[in-house]
Amino acid sequence: MARESEFLALGDEALRAVIGPGSRHLALIEDRFKVLVETPGGGVSINGSSKDRSQARRVIETLANRSETGAEITEADVRTALGAAAAQPRAGQGSVAPDAIALPVGRRGAIAPKTAAQANYLSLLSHCELTFGVGPAGTGKTFLAAAYGASLLRRGQVDRLVITRPAVEAGEKLGFLPGDLNEKVDPYLAPIWEALNDILGPDDVRRRRDKGEIEAAPIAFMRGRTLAHAFIIVDEAQNTSRLQMKMVLTRLGEGARMVVTGDPSQVDLLNPRDSGLKHALRILEEVKGVGVQRFQAQDVVRHAMVERIVRAYDADAAARRPAADLEDPDSRDSGA
């Protein structure tokens, strides 16, 4: 197949982002698509077959567009763009474009979805009263939920951001931990606090917590409450029991929305078959107002090793699934 060259003009900031530290980003692109990418000035020159050039160009354009929004471009962004380009042979087809929905600017630049699955997840959050974000670690389901909730709070579209999760490791008995309720719960919610600190800033998060605009509590403290005009995040929901899941879902009040996140393949309950998340996915997916986004290994945006680890565990689970299906009617959800 004939190899030809094409030139793609880029601004200085976008060019630096595409090149990466020590030209690492360009090396990843060249290795994936067997192209030669050079930087003669004012942009990049891509040499290779027509198909390879087209895929490499889409990756470069994706990275350049993200850079222009002020986002920090990392190797995880490059790997995500590489996977998306390889899986979508022709531009303009497939799911929502990863950069179609933008979130506020955090301390490390603009926050935006990095994959089509993340973009669709944000779309569900904006259109559904109840959204489930399920899948392996590192897919951004908790971070994006926190970012979206923070944006609603900052714009005054909700009065409160309520965060809850099951404290399975402590058996829901938090009394032996030192401090008040917030200090007891905070260790379980570290990923969400990191996300909120990144978006709102630590001082604003502290101020809003003091005013009751941001509240964190274990699932056990949700019983009997009605949460109105709030955005509710139920994290690590695979470790809720069926009764806990029903209880927390029915806390929704007027003007409230909820997102439930978790990984059905990592249930820590003594009886994994009692997972409220797997059960809820099975019976609620077709209910009006409910959205479900299932993330896969290719949506992992952490270290490349995380994706390889997830794929290895998925392969092992798939090999053992026939026997599990006979025992657990909800086990078909475990690979979501």
Sequence and secondary structure as in RCSB ss.txt:
>XXXX:A:sequence
MARESEFLALGDEALRAVIGPGSRHLALIEDRFKVLVETPGGGVSINGSSKDRSQARRVIETLANRSETGAEITE
ADVRTALGAAAAQPRAGQGSVAPDAIALPVGRRGAIAPKTAAQANYLSLLSHCELTFGVGPAGTGKTFLAAAYGA
SLLRRGQVDRLVITRPAVEAGEKLGFLPGDLNEKVDPYLAPIWEALNDILGPDDVRRRRDKGEIEAAPIAFMRGR
TLAHAFIIVDEAQNTSRLQMKMVLTRLGEGARMVVTGDPSQVDLLNPRDSGLKHALRILEEVKGVGVQRFQAQDV
VRHAMVERIVRAYDADAAARRPAADLEDPDSRDSGA
>XXXX:A:secstr
   EEEEEE  HHHHHHHH GGGHHHHHHHHHHT EEE  SSEEEEEE HHHHHHHHHHHHHHHHHHHTT    H
HHHHHHHHHHHH SSTT SS  TTSS   EETTEE   SSHHHHHHHHHHHH SEEEEE STTSSHHHHHHHHHH
HHHHTTS SEEEEEE  GGGTT  TTSSSSHHHHHGGGGHHHHHHHHHHH HHHHHHHHHHTSEEEEEGGGGTT 
 B SEEEEE SGGGSBHHHHHHHHTTB TT EEEEEE TT   SSSGGGBHHHHHHHHHTTSTTEEEEE  GGG 
 S HHHHHHHHHHHHHHHHHHHHHHHH TTGGGTT 
